[in-house]
């Protein structure tokens, strides 16, 4: 890759953003950041209480992830973030538009619900999955990858699709 890219690994909770993001970061030798680590405590408490975040709740969080992207625009980075709406993605790519690549990890409600029900020690309860699917605006300008394949195959497809786009 000639120019440093900021990859936002996006999708609903439980689709594998952190797993895929970490593997992609290892492959590309750039840093990985989990967007969940940047949520303010109030957002975490709200989700733990089983309440979905609204646009106001997400605003500061998305702005902090955009600052993170700008901070890493020379080296590149992988940032795992749900980025459910087009307006959220617009905010995330502000001032780094030319370097931004969204990767949408696509899965069905049933596939992801099964994953969430097995996940432990995460603040996002499976009960909020429906609200995430209801909020999700399928991206039109993203590398879209099915979560049905193993993470290593997903990463290989992301890299292949990215290289094909850049030609």
C-alpha positions as CSV (number, residue, x, y, z in Angstrom):
1,X,0.0,0.0,0.0
2,X,1.4,3.4,-1.0
3,X,-0.8,5.6,1.0
4,X,-1.8,5.0,4.6
5,X,-5.4,3.9,5.0
6,X,-7.8,4.1,7.9
7,X,-10.0,1.0,7.9
8,X,-13.2,1.2,9.8
9,X,-14.4,-2.4,10.5
10,X,-18.1,-2.0,10.9
11,X,-21.3,-3.8,11.5
12,X,-23.7,-4.7,14.3
13,X,-22.5,-5.9,17.7
14,X,-21.3,-9.5,17.6
15,X,-20.4,-9.6,13.9
16,X,-16.6,-10.0,14.6
17,X,-15.3,-6.5,14.3
18,X,-12.6,-6.9,17.0
19,X,-11.5,-10.3,15.9
20,X,-11.2,-9.4,12.2
21,X,-9.8,-6.0,13.0
22,X,-6.9,-7.4,15.1
23,X,-6.1,-10.0,12.4
24,X,-6.2,-7.3,9.7
25,X,-3.9,-5.0,11.7
26,X,-1.4,-7.8,12.1
27,X,-1.4,-8.5,8.4
28,X,-1.0,-4.9,7.4
29,X,1.3,-4.0,10.4
30,X,-0.7,-1.1,11.5
31,X,-2.3,-0.4,14.9
32,X,-5.7,-1.7,15.9
33,X,-8.2,0.2,18.1
34,X,-11.5,-1.1,19.4
35,X,-14.1,1.6,19.3
36,X,-15.8,0.1,22.3
37,X,-12.8,1.3,24.4
38,X,-13.7,4.9,23.5
39,X,-17.3,4.9,24.7
40,X,-17.9,7.2,27.6
41,X,-19.0,5.5,30.8
42,X,-22.5,6.9,30.4
43,X,-22.9,5.0,27.1
44,X,-21.6,1.8,28.6
45,X,-24.0,2.1,31.6
46,X,-26.9,2.8,29.2
47,X,-26.2,-0.3,27.1
48,X,-25.6,-2.5,30.2
49,X,-29.0,-1.4,31.4
50,X,-30.5,-2.7,28.1
51,X,-31.1,0.7,26.5
52,X,-30.1,1.4,23.0
53,X,-27.9,4.4,22.3
54,X,-29.4,7.3,20.3
55,X,-27.6,9.7,17.9
56,X,-26.9,12.2,20.8
57,X,-25.3,9.4,22.8
58,X,-23.1,8.4,19.9
59,X,-22.0,12.0,18.8
60,X,-19.1,12.5,21.2
61,X,-18.0,8.9,20.7
62,X,-17.9,9.2,16.9
63,X,-16.0,12.5,17.2
64,X,-13.4,10.9,19.4
65,X,-13.0,8.0,16.8
66,X,-12.6,10.6,14.0
67,X,-9.9,12.3,16.1
68,X,-8.2,9.0,16.5
69,X,-8.3,8.4,12.7
70,X,-6.8,11.8,12.0
71,X,-4.1,11.2,14.5
72,X,-3.1,8.0,12.6
73,X,-3.5,9.2,9.1
74,X,0.2,9.1,8.3
75,X,0.7,5.5,9.5
76,X,-2.8,4.1,9.0
77,X,-5.0,2.2,11.5
78,X,-7.7,-0.3,11.9
79,X,-10.7,1.0,14.0
80,X,-13.5,-1.4,14.9
81,X,-16.7,0.7,15.2
82,X,-20.4,-0.2,14.5
83,X,-20.8,2.9,12.1
84,X,-24.4,1.8,11.7
85,X,-25.7,4.9,9.8
86,X,-24.4,6.9,6.8
87,X,-24.3,10.0,8.9
88,X,-22.1,8.3,11.4
89,X,-19.7,7.2,8.7
90,X,-19.6,10.7,7.3
91,X,-18.6,12.0,10.7
92,X,-15.9,9.2,11.1
93,X,-14.3,10.0,7.7
94,X,-14.3,13.8,8.2
95,X,-10.9,15.2,7.1
96,X,-9.6,11.7,6.3
97,X,-12.1,10.9,3.5
98,X,-9.4,10.0,0.9
99,X,-7.8,7.6,3.3
100,X,-10.9,6.0,4.7
101,X,-12.0,2.4,3.9
102,X,-15.1,1.0,5.4
103,X,-15.4,-2.8,5.8
104,X,-18.9,-4.1,6.4
105,X,-19.1,-7.5,8.2
106,X,-22.4,-8.8,7.0
107,X,-24.4,-11.5,8.8
108,X,-28.0,-12.4,9.4
109,X,-29.8,-11.6,12.7
110,X,-29.9,-15.3,13.6
111,X,-26.2,-15.8,12.9
112,X,-25.2,-12.9,15.1
113,X,-27.7,-13.5,17.8
114,X,-26.2,-17.0,18.3
115,X,-22.7,-15.4,18.6
116,X,-23.9,-12.8,21.1
117,X,-25.6,-15.5,23.3
118,X,-22.3,-17.2,23.6
119,X,-20.2,-14.1,24.3
120,X,-19.2,-13.4,27.9
121,X,-17.9,-10.3,29.7
122,X,-19.3,-7.7,27.2
123,X,-21.4,-4.7,28.1
124,X,-23.7,-5.1,25.0
125,X,-26.6,-7.5,25.8
126,X,-28.0,-9.7,23.1
127,X,-31.4,-8.0,23.7
128,X,-30.1,-4.8,22.0
129,X,-29.2,-6.6,18.7
130,X,-32.6,-5.9,17.1
131,X,-32.2,-2.1,17.8
132,X,-28.8,-2.3,16.0
133,X,-30.3,-4.1,12.9
134,X,-33.2,-1.5,13.0
135,X,-30.6,1.3,13.0
136,X,-28.3,-0.2,10.4
137,X,-28.1,1.5,7.0
138,X,-26.3,-0.9,4.7
139,X,-23.3,0.9,3.3
140,X,-23.0,1.4,-0.4
141,X,-19.3,2.4,-0.4
142,X,-17.7,-0.4,1.6
143,X,-16.0,-3.7,1.2
144,X,-18.7,-6.1,2.2
145,X,-17.7,-9.5,3.6
146,X,-19.9,-12.3,4.8
147,X,-19.2,-13.4,8.4
148,X,-19.9,-17.0,7.4
149,X,-16.3,-17.7,6.6
150,X,-13.4,-18.1,9.2
151,X,-11.7,-14.8,10.3
152,X,-8.5,-15.6,8.3
153,X,-10.5,-16.0,5.1
154,X,-12.4,-12.7,5.8
155,X,-9.1,-10.9,6.2
156,X,-7.8,-12.3,3.0
157,X,-10.9,-11.2,1.2
158,X,-10.7,-7.7,2.7
159,X,-7.1,-7.4,1.5
160,X,-7.8,-8.7,-1.9
161,X,-10.9,-6.5,-2.4
162,X,-8.9,-3.5,-1.1
163,X,-6.0,-4.1,-3.5
164,X,-8.5,-4.5,-6.4
165,X,-10.2,-1.2,-5.6
166,X,-6.9,0.7,-5.5
167,X,-5.8,-0.4,-9.0
